[in-house]
């Protein structure tokens, strides 16, 4: 026979605990989003150049990334 689960005191505390944990997770995700956005904005203010050497022919390859603002 299967036991019936009756909502009671423990059921409400479990739901409250789950709700609290979900709110903490939401806050953490918001903080991570804010940090990543700040880092991305800071990086996009300056051009980034990556220089590589081709392993097959030995020529230098230059890759430049330019952000949303004009370089000064």
FIGUPA-874472 format. One line per field, with one value per residue: x, z, y of N, C-alpha, C in turn. Coordinates in nm, 2 decimals, decimal comma. Atoms other than C-alpha are relative to their C-alpha. Layout:
N
n_x <- (X|...)
n_z <- (Z|...)
n_y <- (Y|...)
ca_x <- (X|...)
ca_z <- (Z|...)
ca_y <- (Y|...)
c_x <- (X|...)
c_z <- (Z|...)
c_y <- (Y|...)
//
This chain:
72
n_x <- (0,08|-0,07|0,04|0,04|-0,07|0,09|-0,07|0,00|-0,11|-0,12|0,02|-0,01|-0,14|-0,08|0,03|-0,07|-0,14|-0,02|0,01|-0,11|-0,12|0,02|-0,03|-0,15|-0,05|0,03|-0,09|-0,14|0,00|0,00|-0,13|-0,09|0,03|-0,05|-0,15|-0,04|0,03|-0,10|-0,13|0,02|0,00|-0,13|-0,08|0,04|-0,05|-0,14|-0,02|-0,08|-0,07|-0,06|-0,10|-0,03|-0,08|0,06|-0,08|-0,03|-0,09|-0,08|0,03|0,07|0,14|0,04|0,15|0,04|0,13|0,02|0,12|0,11|-0,05|-0,12|-0,13|-0,05)
n_z <- (0,00|0,01|-0,10|0,05|-0,07|-0,04|-0,02|-0,14|-0,04|0,07|0,14|0,02|-0,02|0,12|0,11|-0,03|0,02|0,14|0,05|-0,04|0,08|0,13|0,00|-0,01|0,13|0,09|-0,04|0,05|0,15|0,03|-0,03|0,11|0,12|-0,02|0,01|0,14|0,08|-0,03|0,06|0,15|0,03|-0,02|0,11|0,13|0,01|0,06|0,10|-0,04|0,11|-0,03|0,10|0,00|0,11|0,06|-0,02|0,12|0,09|-0,08|0,02|-0,12|0,02|-0,09|-0,01|-0,08|-0,04|-0,03|-0,08|0,04|0,00|0,09|-0,07|0,00)
n_y <- (-0,12|-0,13|-0,10|-0,13|-0,11|-0,10|-0,13|-0,04|-0,10|0,02|-0,03|-0,14|-0,04|0,05|-0,09|-0,13|0,02|0,01|-0,13|-0,07|0,05|-0,05|-0,14|-0,01|0,03|-0,11|-0,11|0,03|-0,01|-0,14|-0,05|0,05|-0,08|-0,14|0,01|0,03|-0,12|-0,10|0,04|-0,01|-0,14|-0,05|0,05|-0,05|-0,14|-0,01|0,10|0,11|0,06|0,13|0,04|0,14|0,05|0,12|0,12|0,07|-0,08|-0,08|-0,14|-0,07|-0,04|-0,10|-0,02|-0,12|-0,02|-0,14|-0,01|-0,09|-0,14|-0,03|-0,01|-0,14)
ca_x <- (0,00|0,11|0,11|-0,08|0,11|-0,09|0,01|0,10|0,36|0,65|0,50|0,47|0,83|0,96|0,79|0,92|1,27|1,24|1,12|1,40|1,66|1,50|1,53|1,90|1,96|1,79|2,00|2,32|2,23|2,15|2,49|2,67|2,49|2,59|2,96|2,97|2,80|3,05|3,35|3,21|3,15|3,50|3,66|3,46|3,60|3,94|4,05|4,19|4,45|4,55|4,86|4,90|5,15|5,00|5,12|5,13|5,29|5,44|5,28|5,16|4,79|4,65|4,29|4,15|3,84|3,70|3,44|3,14|3,34|3,59|3,95|4,11)
ca_z <- (0,00|-0,08|0,20|0,15|0,22|0,42|0,40|0,75|0,94|0,78|0,43|0,48|0,62|0,32|0,08|0,27|0,27|-0,10|-0,17|0,03|-0,16|-0,49|-0,39|-0,29|-0,63|-0,81|-0,62|-0,71|-1,08|-1,08|-0,92|-1,18|-1,46|-1,32|-1,29|-1,64|-1,79|-1,62|-1,74|-2,10|-2,10|-1,97|-2,23|-2,52|-2,45|-2,59|-2,90|-2,85|-3,08|-3,08|-3,28|-3,37|-3,58|-3,82|-3,72|-4,08|-4,28|-3,99|-4,11|-3,84|-3,81|-3,65|-3,52|-3,40|-3,21|-3,19|-2,93|-2,95|-2,90|-3,14|-3,04|-2,93)
ca_y <- (0,00|0,35|0,61|0,92|1,24|1,48|1,85|1,96|2,15|1,98|2,03|2,40|2,43|2,23|2,47|2,78|2,63|2,56|2,91|3,06|2,85|2,96|3,33|3,28|3,12|3,40|3,66|3,47|3,45|3,82|3,89|3,67|3,85|4,19|4,09|3,94|4,25|4,48|4,27|4,25|4,63|4,70|4,47|4,61|4,96|4,87|4,68|4,33|4,18|3,81|3,70|3,34|3,14|2,88|2,53|2,42|2,71|2,91|3,24|3,49|3,54|3,85|3,86|4,19|4,25|4,60|4,70|4,92|5,24|5,40|5,36|5,69)
c_x <- (0,09|-0,05|-0,04|0,07|-0,10|0,08|-0,02|0,11|0,12|-0,01|0,02|0,15|0,08|-0,02|0,06|0,15|0,03|-0,01|0,12|0,13|-0,02|0,03|0,15|0,06|-0,02|0,09|0,14|0,01|-0,01|0,14|0,10|-0,02|0,05|0,15|0,04|-0,03|0,11|0,13|-0,01|0,01|0,14|0,09|-0,03|0,04|0,13|0,01|0,09|0,06|0,06|0,09|0,03|0,10|-0,07|0,09|0,05|0,10|0,09|-0,03|-0,07|-0,14|-0,04|-0,15|-0,03|-0,14|-0,02|-0,14|-0,10|0,04|0,12|0,12|0,05|0,15)
c_z <- (0,00|0,11|-0,06|0,08|0,03|0,02|0,15|0,03|-0,08|-0,15|-0,02|0,02|-0,12|-0,11|0,03|-0,02|-0,15|-0,06|0,04|-0,08|-0,14|-0,01|0,01|-0,14|-0,10|0,03|-0,06|-0,15|-0,04|0,02|-0,11|-0,12|0,01|-0,02|-0,15|-0,09|0,02|-0,06|-0,15|-0,04|0,01|-0,12|-0,13|-0,02|-0,07|-0,10|0,06|-0,12|0,05|-0,12|0,02|-0,11|-0,05|0,02|-0,13|-0,09|0,08|-0,02|0,13|-0,04|0,11|0,00|0,09|0,03|0,05|0,07|-0,06|-0,01|-0,09|0,08|0,00|-0,01)
c_y <- (0,13|0,09|0,13|0,11|0,11|0,13|0,03|0,10|-0,02|0,03|0,15|0,05|-0,04|0,10|0,14|-0,01|0,00|0,14|0,09|-0,03|0,06|0,15|0,02|-0,03|0,11|0,12|-0,03|0,01|0,15|0,06|-0,04|0,08|0,14|0,00|-0,03|0,12|0,10|-0,04|0,02|0,15|0,06|-0,05|0,06|0,15|0,01|-0,11|-0,12|-0,07|-0,13|-0,04|-0,14|-0,04|-0,13|-0,12|-0,07|0,08|0,09|0,15|0,05|0,04|0,09|0,01|0,12|0,01|0,15|0,01|0,10|0,15|0,02|0,01|0,15|0,00)
//
